[in-house]
Structures are given as structure tokens and as C-alpha cells.
């Protein structure tokens, strides 16, 4: 192993732990179910990568002078250690993509997912056993390649379904943000599929493998930063503390906001368009616009964004706050 490869490995591991730590901070601040699922996805994802990275190098060091057959058995066992965590990471990613799009996984899906996963793990064990008995790696290689492609496929499918689910979200900012978020993950998983295929089909050296490891551990960096951006910019608070409710009440009182106008503001804070507000309240779009005009005049703003900013400044006032899904 060259010192360049070693630096890349260390940098990759540190970045992975940093991303998990950042996800913990996001969950502590916003307290949303989909953030807990995203955190579990990251933890399982990086444990799988860590076991594969450390395990393969330990296997290489301990069995370097052993026959090729022994080295291959050691590598397959290392893959077997990381595979359950990779499968668990897939489950939590699927659950995350549903929850953030205001959907819930059924209990039946969860049951069948883990039954199928258990069957796959048993097949891998059988494949390793056949390899040890017959010293033929063809079956286990085909099986592991199929499992790898299958997992990546379902990651891609989940990201694509998140894109489709976004169409039913009323919150316009969240809808657009979720679409970009899903597209981002689709391209990143396609990139991972490409480098994984390159690794399988090519004989690569330590430095090339180090760059693949770097990609694996950095894959979630941009998405989590973008998720933080969405939470901060687009997802408006509905779970307010008692103190924040009092501040919002004073805001309404100070600007003489009527009850109907308060309802309009609550929809505006959710990013709902005027024609949808009209449908929900069984009034005309023109009436909604008249209410908005009166609200803007009272508050002293001239647009939705400035109204939202004004309300946020009043409610937040430097305090920690939570955003809706």
C-alpha cells in the first residue's frame, strides 16, 4: 500500500464518520422521522463500507503468502460480513424515500424484504461453501455480482420513486427540492454502479481501489448538504413550542390579522398555491388574492417570500426551531 492510498483511506473514513455526525445534528435539530431513517441508512451504509475496506486489507495482510484459494475464501467471508449492513442500508433508504414524500412503508413490505434478504444471505453462504468444497468460484462470483447489481438497482428505483412521489406534494418548494434531491441520488448511484462494475471487470491496483473507496465514502456528502439546505430554506415550521406560538399570536395581534387571514397565512407557510387554497377553503381564487393583498398591506410586504420571511423572523427570533415534512 502506498502512502497516497493510505491517506485516501484515512480521509475517506474520516469523511464518512463526519457525514454520520452531521446527520445526527440534523436529526437533533429538526426531529423528523425521515431524518432518523436517513441516519440509520448512513450508519449501515458506512459500517458496510468500513468492514469491506478494513476486512479486505486485513485478509490481504494475513493471507498474503497463502495459496490463492485461501485468499479468495478470506475475501468472500469479508464480503459476507459487510453484506447484511448494506442490505439494511437499502431498507432504511427505501423507508426514507417514502417518509420524506409523506408516505409510509407497509408492514408486509418490511416482512417480505427481510425474508428475501435472509434467503439471499443463505445463498451466499451456500455459494462460499460450494467454493470451499469444489474450489470453483464461478457460482459465488455470479451470485455476488447479481446481489451487487440488485442492491444498486433498488437504490436507483427508490430514488426514482421518490421523484415520482414528489408530484403529489402540495408544498411547492418541497416538491421542487425533492425532485432535485432524487435526481442527485440517481446520478450518484449510477456513478457507483459504474465504478463497481469497473472494479469487478478490471484488475486494479491499490491507488485505483483507493479512489473507488473515496467515491463510496463521499457519495452522501452533497445530498446531505442539500437536504440541510432544503430543511433550512423550504420546510416551514408547524411544530412550534409554546413560546413560539405566543410569538406568532403576538405577530397576528400586532398586525391585526383576522382569523380567515391567519388560515391563509398558514397555507402560505406550507408553500400552497392560491388556487389550491381556494379549493381547500371552498372560496374563489380571487377571494384568496384579496385576502393576500390585505395581509401584505397590513404586514408591509409585497410578496409571499417576504411575508414568509417576516413570519419566520418573528417566530424564530434566534431560537432553535423545527420544520415540517
N, C-alpha and C positions, 0 to 999 in steps of 0.2 A: 504494500500500500504506500503510495506516495504521500508526501506531506500536504500536497494540494488536495488530494482526495480526503485526507483526514480532516482538513479544515472545512471542506464542504460538508462532510458528515456531521461534524460538530455544529456548524452553522444551521444545518437542516433540522437537527434535533432541537436546538435552542428555539428556532423559529416555530416549530410545532408546539412546544410547550408554551410559548408566548401567545400563540393563537388560541390555545385552550384557555389560558389565563384571561385573555381578553374576552372570550365568550362567557366566562364566569362573571366578569364585571358587568357585561351586558345583561345577563340574567338577573343579577342582584339589583340592577337599576330599574329594569323595565318589568320584571316579574311576569313574563308571559309564558304560557305552556309551550308554545312552539320554540321558544328560546331554550327551554330545558331540553327539548328533544334535539335541537341543533347542537347543544353542548354535549349530550350523550353520543351523538353521531361523531363529533370531533374526537372525543376521548377514545371511542372504539376504533376509529379510523387511524389515529396516531399510535395506539397500542399495537395494532396490527403491523403498521409500518416499522415500528421500533423492534418488535420481535423478529421480523424478517431481516432487518438490517443487521442487528446485533447477532442474531442467531446464525445467519449465513457466514458472517466473518468469524464467529467462534468455531463453527463447523469447519471452515477452511483452515483455521489455525490448528485445531486439534487433530484433524484428519488429513493434513496436507501430505504426509508421507504414506498414507494408507492407499490401498487399491482404489481405483476409480469407482468401483461398485459401492464401497463403503462411503465414499464421499457423496455419491448420489443419494444413498439412503439417508444420510445426515441432512442433506438439503431438503429432501421431501418431508422429513419429520419437522424441520423448521417451518416449512410452508404450512404444514398441518397445525402448528401452534398458532400461527397468525390468522389462519382462515376463519375460525369461529368469530373473532373480533371484527373481521372485515364483513362477515355476514350480518353481525349485529349492527355495524355502522350503516349498512344498507337499509335495515329495518327502520332505524331511527331517522334516516334521511327521508325515507318514504313517509313516515309519520309526520316529520317536519313539513314536508311539501304540502301535506293535506291540511295541517293545522293552520299554517300561515295563510292558506287560501280559504279559511273558515270552513273546513271540512274535517271529518273525523274518520279514522280507520275503523272498520268493523271488527268485532271480536273474532269473527270467522276468518277474516283475512290473517289476523295475527296467529291464530291456531295453525292454519294451513302453511303459513310462511315458515314457522319453526318446525313443523313436521317435515316439509320438503328440505329445509336446511339440514335437519338431522339425517335424513336419507342421504343427502349429498356427502356429509362428513363420513358416514359409514362407508359409502362407496369409495371415498378417498383412502380410508383405512384398508379396505379390501384391495385397492389398487397397489398400495405400498406393500401389503403382504404378498400379493402375487409377484411383485417386482423382486422381493427378497427370495421367494421360493424359486422363481424361474429365471431371475436376472434379466428380464426383458422389460424395458422401460416404456414400450410403445403405448400400452393401455393407460398407465398412470400419466404419461405426458398428454395424451389426448383428453383424458378426464380433467386434468388441471387446467389445460388450455380452455376447455369448454366451460369450466366453472368460472375462470377469469373473465372470459368474454360474456358469460351470462350475467355476472355481477355488474360489469361495466354497462351492459345493455340496460339492466333495470335501473341503474343510476341515471342513465340518459332518459329512459322512459319516464321516471319520476320527475325529472326536471322539465320534460316536455309537458307532462300532465299539469304541473304547476303553472306553466304558461297558459294552458287551456282553461284551468280553473279560474285564472285571473279575470276572464271575461265576465264572470258573474258577480264580481266585487263591485259594490256601489261606489266606494271610496275611490275617486278618480286618481288621486296621487298614488295611492297604494296599488291600484290596478296597473298603472304605468310602471311603477317601481318594481312590482313583482314580475312583470314581463321582462324587464331588463335583467333582473336578478336571475330568472330562469334561463334566459339566453346566455348569460355569463357562465353559468354552470354547464350548460350543454357544450359550449366550446371548450371549457376546461376538461370535461370528461372525455370529449373526443380527442383532445391532446393527450390525455393519459392513456387512452386506448392505443393511440399511435406509438407512444414511447414504449408501452408494454409489449406491443407487437414487435417493435424493433428489438427489444431485449430478448424476446423469445426466439425470434428468427435469425438473430445475428450473434456472432461470438464477439462480445465486447470486453474491453479492458476495464481496469479499476476506475479510471477517470471518467469514461463514458457512463459507467454504472453510477458513479457519484452524482453526475448531472441528472440522471433519472431520479435518484433519491431526492435531490434538491427540488425537482419538479413535484414529486409526490408530497413533500412536506410543505411546500409553498402553495399548493393548489388552492387552499381555502383562504389565503390571505386577502386577496382582492374581494371575494364575496363577503367576508365578514366585515370588512371596512365599508362596503357598500350597504350592507344590512344596517350597520350603525348609522350611516347617513340617512337611510330611509326612516329609521326609528326617530331620529332627531328632527328631521325636516317634515315628514309627511304624516306620521301617525299621531293624531291629536288625542289629548287626554280625555278619558271618560271615567277612570277610576281615581277620583280626586280624594285627597284627605279632607277631614273636617275643616281644617284651616283654609285649604284651597277652595272648598265650597263656599266658605264665608267670604273669601276674596271675590269669587265670581258673583256672589249675591250683591256685594257692595258695588261691583262693576255695573251690574244691571240697575241698581238703585241710583247710582250717581249719574248715569246717562239716561235715566227714565225709560228703560226698555220695558215694553209691555209683555204680557205673558205669551201672546202669539209671536212677538218678535224674538222672545227667548227660545221658543221652539225652532224658529227659522235659524237662529244662530247655532243651535245645537246640530242641525243638519249641515250647516255651512262648515262647521268644525270637522265634520266627518268627510268633507270633500264631495258632498252630494250636489248634483246639478239642479238648477231651478225647476226644470220640467219634472224631475223625479220627486222633488219636494212637493210640488203641486199635486202630483198623483197620490202621494202618501197622505197629504192633508185634505184631499178632495176639494181643492180650490184651483183657480186658474193660474197659469204661469204668470199672467200679468199681475195678479194679486201678490204673488210671491215677489215679483220685481218691485212692486210698490212698497212692500214691507222692507225689502233690502234698501231701497232708496231712503226710507225713513231712518233705518238703522245707521246707514252711512252718514246721514246728516247729523244725527244725534252724537255719534261717536267722533265725527270729524275725520272720516276716511273716505276714499273714493274707489275702493276695490275690495274684493274678497280677501286677497292676500294680506292687505293692510289691516283689515278687520281681524283676521286670524292672529296676526302678529300682535295687535293691540290686546286681544283677549289673553294670549299666551303670556305677554309681559305682565298683565295684571295677576294672573293665576300663579305663574311660576315664581316671579319675584326672587330669583336666585335659589329657590328651593328645589330639592330633588322631586321629580315628577315621573309619572308613568304614562305610557302611550297605549292606545287601544290597538287591537289587531286589525 
